[in-house]
Amino acid sequence: METSKMKNMVVLKNLPSNMIEEAIVIFKENSKIKAKDVINKSNQLSQVQGKSKDIIFKEAEMLVNDYVKRVESSKNRKIFDKKINDKFLKKYSVVITILFIISLTINFI
């Protein structure tokens, strides 16, 4: 197998859908997103008034977009938690250092 022809992909299983059992997402190579597109479920479902294939495609689209949003939000949450943890550790180290200096000065007096 040539690694140059391989692509990154994710298989989404156990989706909360009545029509779709699993979805396969194939990622583009080295693509950068400039702007995030937000999808409104209610708007898309009201716009789709036609063939059942269109409804199925729109539902699959919404499921994949929901999955991507959940992954992105969990990454953002981890980064935010890390920043909070770093701030706490900095404050904790400053307080402990000050208490240590105070205890040293009291012991030497």
C-alpha positions in Angstrom: 0.0 0.0 0.0 1.2 3.5 -0.8 0.9 5.9 2.1 0.6 8.8 -0.3 -2.8 7.5 -1.5 -4.2 6.8 2.0 -6.7 9.2 3.4 -7.8 9.9 7.0 -11.3 8.8 7.7 -13.8 8.3 10.6 -16.7 5.9 10.8 -19.6 7.2 12.9 -21.7 4.4 14.3 -24.7 4.3 16.7 -26.0 7.6 15.4 -29.2 8.9 16.9 -31.2 8.5 13.7 -34.0 6.4 12.4 -32.7 6.3 8.8 -28.9 6.3 9.1 -27.0 3.4 10.7 -23.5 4.7 10.2 -21.6 7.5 8.4 -18.2 7.5 6.9 -16.3 10.8 6.9 -13.2 11.2 4.7 -11.0 14.2 5.6 -9.2 16.4 3.0 -5.5 16.5 3.1 -4.0 19.6 4.9 -7.1 21.7 4.6 -7.4 24.8 6.7 -10.8 26.2 7.7 -11.1 30.0 7.3 -14.7 30.4 8.6 -17.0 28.1 10.4 -20.4 27.4 8.9 -23.2 27.0 11.4 -26.1 24.8 10.5 -29.5 25.4 11.9 -31.5 22.2 12.1 -34.9 23.8 11.9 -34.0 25.9 8.8 -32.6 22.9 7.0 -35.5 20.7 7.7 -38.0 23.3 6.6 -36.1 24.0 3.4 -36.1 20.3 2.4 -39.5 19.6 0.9 -39.1 17.2 -1.8 -37.7 13.8 -2.4 -36.9 11.4 0.4 -33.2 11.3 -0.8 -32.9 15.0 -0.1 -34.2 14.5 3.4 -31.8 11.6 4.0 -28.8 13.6 2.8 -29.8 16.6 4.9 -30.1 14.4 8.0 -26.7 12.8 7.4 -25.3 16.3 6.9 -26.7 17.5 10.2 -25.5 14.4 12.1 -21.9 14.8 10.8 -22.0 18.5 11.6 -23.2 17.8 15.1 -20.4 15.3 15.6 -17.8 17.8 14.4 -19.2 20.5 16.7 -19.1 18.1 19.7 -15.5 17.2 18.9 -14.5 20.9 18.5 -16.3 21.9 21.7 -14.6 19.2 23.7 -11.2 20.4 22.4 -12.1 23.9 23.3 -13.2 22.8 26.8 -10.0 20.9 27.4 -7.9 24.0 26.4 -10.0 26.2 28.7 -9.7 23.8 31.6 -5.9 23.7 31.1 -5.8 27.5 31.2 -7.8 27.6 34.4 -5.6 24.9 35.9 -2.4 26.8 35.0 -3.8 30.0 36.6 -4.6 28.1 39.8 -1.1 26.6 39.9 0.5 30.0 39.5 -1.6 31.5 42.3 -1.0 28.5 44.5 2.8 28.6 44.0 2.9 32.4 44.8 0.9 31.9 48.0 3.1 29.0 49.1 6.2 30.9 48.4 5.0 33.9 50.4 4.0 31.6 53.3 7.4 29.9 53.2 9.2 33.3 53.3 7.1 34.4 56.3 7.7 31.2 58.2 11.5 31.5 57.6 11.5 35.1 58.8 9.6 34.1 62.0 11.9 31.2 62.7 15.1 33.3 62.4 13.8 36.1 64.6 
